[in-house]
Structures are given as structure tokens and as C-alpha cells.
Amino acid sequence: MKEILTSAIVLLVTAVALGDEVELYWDDGTPTSTIFDAAVTPFATTFTAPADCQLMAYRMFWRNMDGSGANVDVTCRLYADDNGEPTGDTIFFVDGNTGDIEDGTWFEVDVSGENIMLSEGEVFHPGWSYPGWGPFMGSQLDTPKGSGSCFIYQGGWVDKDQEYTHMMRVVVDTGTSSLSLSTWAGIKNSFQ
């Protein structure tokens, strides 16, 4: 009896560990310019869930051109969709820090603790901000690819989709079996 119980536990853990993490992105990994002006943050971009999934992490490509390696606090956000653009109402705030990273480095902020579950085909807008101008620091830009890249200026979203793509990616877990536990489902209904 003891051996059978142990086998069942191993199978359960294996099933949980087999979730597929998928990185969603618009950029090709080659930056073309840098954002320095934190005065127009938060920034946001647009993704569509490839399947029923859980939002796990945000990744940003960071420039720190003077090589200081300064720690920068970055606030990650999530916005619901309103006909292709963010609503402006923030669903969550998660604080992260770049750490002492080299110039031209990806850094990641774990947002899995927010338990955001997305339905296949659902449009969502990850956003982020950071304080001040800093010593020539900021997230990178790539060439335009229809990414829905935008920022807030004087209380409204400014569409920069035709000018650049934020080098900002998200990781989703498509192996999640707890989609019915979503707190997001109730929240997003209030925007429809």
C-alpha cells in the first residue's frame, strides 16, 4: 500500500510540473533606441493570450548607458482591454528591481502571485513605470510591428504603435489547470 501511494504522489507532482511556459513578444531582440523619459510613464503594450493561461512574468530589456549598474525600481501593472487600448484602470501593481545589471540586459519581474488567468484570444495590456530620468537609463525600443505600444501623457494614452515597439515581453503558463479560480474573471467583466 505504501508503494502505491508514493507512485500516485509522484505522478501528481509530474503533472503539475509539465505546464508549458510561453514567452509572448513583438521585438526581434535587436534594440534600435532607448527610452529615457520616465515622465511619460507608465508605458504599456498589447498581447493576446495564445491559450487559456496564467500570467507568470514580465521581461524588459534595459539600457544603463553610463555603466553605473544602478538599481532601478520598476512597477509592473496590468490593464484590461478597451477596444485595443488599455482602459487606464490598473488591475495590479507589482514592484520589481533591475538589480546591478549590465547595459543591454533582460530582467524579469515575477507577477505569478497575482493569479491572473487569461482566456484564449483575450487581449491584455501589461504596463510598467520607473522613476526619474536616471543616468541615461530606460527600457529599449525596437522597430514597429503592431504591438500596441503606448504611454500615458496628461491623463490619456498616446499610441506609438507606428513609431516603435517596446522591448517588453510576458511569460504565460498554458499548462494551468486552475483557470476557474481566477480573480481576473470578475474584474474584467466590470470593463465590458
C-alpha positions as CSV (number, residue, x, y, z in Angstrom):
1,M,0.0,0.0,0.0
2,K,2.8,2.4,0.8
3,E,4.4,1.9,-2.6
4,I,1.2,2.6,-4.5
5,L,0.6,5.9,-2.5
6,T,4.2,7.0,-3.3
7,S,3.7,6.4,-7.0
8,A,0.4,8.4,-7.1
9,I,2.1,11.4,-5.4
10,V,5.0,11.3,-7.9
11,L,2.5,11.3,-10.8
12,L,0.6,14.3,-9.4
13,V,3.8,16.3,-9.0
14,T,4.9,15.4,-12.5
15,A,1.6,16.5,-14.0
16,V,1.8,19.9,-12.2
17,A,5.4,20.4,-13.4
18,L,4.7,19.8,-17.1
19,G,3.0,23.2,-17.7
20,D,4.2,25.0,-20.9
21,E,5.7,28.4,-20.4
22,V,5.3,30.6,-23.5
23,E,7.1,33.9,-24.0
24,L,5.0,36.5,-25.9
25,Y,6.9,39.3,-27.7
26,W,6.9,41.7,-30.6
27,D,10.6,42.7,-30.7
28,D,13.2,40.7,-32.6
29,G,15.8,41.1,-29.7
30,T,17.8,43.9,-31.5
31,P,17.2,47.3,-30.0
32,T,17.0,50.4,-32.1
33,S,16.8,53.1,-29.5
34,T,16.3,53.7,-25.7
35,I,13.5,55.3,-23.7
36,F,15.0,57.8,-21.2
37,D,12.0,59.9,-20.3
38,A,10.2,58.4,-17.3
39,A,8.0,61.5,-17.3
40,V,5.6,59.8,-19.7
41,T,5.2,56.6,-17.9
42,P,3.5,54.2,-17.4
43,F,4.3,52.5,-20.7
44,A,2.1,49.7,-22.0
45,T,1.9,47.2,-24.8
46,T,-0.6,44.7,-26.1
47,F,-0.7,40.9,-26.2
48,T,-3.3,38.2,-27.0
49,A,-3.4,35.1,-24.9
50,P,-2.4,32.1,-27.1
51,A,-4.5,29.7,-25.0
52,D,-6.1,29.6,-21.6
53,C,-3.2,30.5,-19.4
54,Q,-1.8,32.2,-16.3
55,L,0.3,35.3,-16.4
56,M,3.7,34.5,-14.9
57,A,6.3,37.2,-15.5
58,Y,7.2,40.4,-17.3
59,R,10.6,40.8,-19.0
60,M,12.2,44.1,-20.1
61,F,15.3,44.9,-22.0
62,W,17.2,47.6,-20.0
63,R,19.8,50.2,-21.0
64,N,22.1,51.7,-18.5
65,M,24.4,53.6,-20.8
66,D,26.8,55.1,-18.3
67,G,27.6,51.6,-16.9
68,S,26.7,52.5,-13.3
69,G,24.7,49.3,-12.7
70,A,22.3,51.3,-10.5
71,N,19.3,49.5,-9.1
72,V,16.1,50.9,-10.6
73,D,12.7,50.2,-9.1
74,V,10.2,49.2,-11.8
75,T,6.5,49.0,-11.1
76,C,4.7,46.4,-13.2
77,R,1.0,46.9,-13.9
78,L,-1.8,45.2,-15.8
79,Y,-4.6,46.9,-17.7
80,A,-7.8,45.5,-19.1
81,D,-8.6,46.0,-22.8
82,D,-11.0,48.6,-24.2
83,N,-11.2,48.1,-28.0
84,G,-7.5,47.6,-28.5
85,E,-6.1,50.0,-25.9
86,P,-5.6,50.0,-22.1
87,T,-8.5,51.1,-20.0
88,G,-6.3,53.3,-17.8
89,D,-7.6,51.5,-14.8
90,T,-4.8,49.4,-13.2
91,I,-5.6,45.8,-12.3
92,F,-2.5,45.3,-10.2
93,F,0.8,46.8,-9.2
94,V,3.9,44.6,-8.6
95,D,7.2,46.2,-7.7
96,G,10.5,44.8,-9.1
97,N,14.1,46.0,-9.2
98,T,16.6,45.8,-12.1
99,G,19.4,44.9,-9.7
100,D,23.0,45.7,-10.6
101,I,22.7,44.7,-14.3
102,E,24.9,45.4,-17.2
103,D,23.9,47.6,-20.0
104,G,21.7,45.8,-22.5
105,T,20.3,43.1,-20.2
106,W,16.9,41.5,-19.9
107,F,15.5,41.5,-16.4
108,E,12.4,39.7,-15.1
109,V,9.7,40.5,-12.6
110,D,7.6,37.6,-11.2
111,V,3.8,38.5,-11.4
112,S,2.5,35.0,-10.9
113,G,1.4,35.8,-7.3
114,E,-1.4,38.0,-8.8
115,N,-3.1,34.8,-10.1
116,I,-4.2,36.4,-13.4
117,M,-5.8,33.8,-15.6
118,L,-6.4,34.7,-19.2
119,S,-8.8,33.1,-21.7
120,E,-7.6,32.0,-25.2
121,G,-7.8,35.1,-27.5
122,E,-8.1,37.6,-24.7
123,V,-6.4,40.9,-25.3
124,F,-4.5,42.3,-22.3
125,H,-2.1,45.2,-21.7
126,P,1.0,44.8,-19.5
127,G,2.4,48.1,-18.3
128,W,5.4,49.3,-16.4
129,S,6.9,52.5,-15.0
130,Y,10.1,53.7,-13.3
131,P,11.0,56.9,-11.5
132,G,13.1,59.8,-12.9
133,W,15.4,60.2,-15.8
134,G,18.3,58.4,-14.2
135,P,21.8,58.3,-15.6
136,F,20.7,57.5,-19.2
137,M,18.6,54.5,-18.2
138,G,15.5,53.0,-19.6
139,S,13.7,50.2,-21.4
140,Q,14.6,49.6,-25.0
141,L,12.7,50.2,-28.2
142,D,12.6,48.1,-31.4
143,T,11.1,48.8,-34.8
144,P,7.2,48.9,-35.1
145,K,5.4,45.6,-35.5
146,G,1.8,46.4,-34.5
147,S,2.5,45.8,-30.8
148,G,0.0,48.4,-29.4
149,S,2.9,50.3,-27.8
150,C,1.8,53.4,-25.9
151,F,2.3,55.6,-22.9
152,I,0.3,57.9,-20.7
153,Y,0.7,61.6,-21.1
154,Q,-1.5,64.2,-19.4
155,G,-4.0,61.6,-18.4
156,G,-4.5,59.9,-21.8
157,W,-2.9,57.0,-23.7
158,V,-0.7,58.1,-26.6
159,D,-0.5,55.5,-29.4
160,K,3.1,54.9,-30.6
161,D,2.3,51.7,-32.4
162,Q,3.5,53.0,-35.8
163,E,6.7,54.5,-34.4
164,Y,8.3,51.8,-32.2
165,T,7.8,48.6,-30.3
166,H,8.6,48.3,-26.6
167,M,11.1,45.6,-25.8
168,M,8.9,44.1,-23.2
169,R,7.8,40.5,-23.1
170,V,5.5,38.4,-20.9
171,V,5.6,34.8,-19.9
172,V,2.4,32.8,-19.6
173,D,1.8,29.2,-18.4
174,T,-0.6,27.4,-20.7
175,G,-0.5,24.2,-18.5
176,T,-2.5,25.8,-15.7
177,S,-5.4,23.7,-14.6
178,S,-6.9,26.2,-12.1
179,L,-8.5,28.7,-14.6
180,S,-11.8,28.6,-12.7
181,L,-10.0,30.1,-9.7
182,S,-9.4,33.4,-11.5
183,T,-9.9,36.7,-9.7
184,W,-9.4,38.3,-13.1
185,A,-12.7,36.9,-14.5
186,G,-14.8,39.1,-12.1
187,I,-12.6,42.1,-12.6
188,K,-12.5,42.1,-16.4
189,N,-16.3,41.8,-16.5
190,S,-16.6,45.2,-15.0
191,F,-14.8,46.7,-18.1
192,Q,-17.1,45.1,-20.7
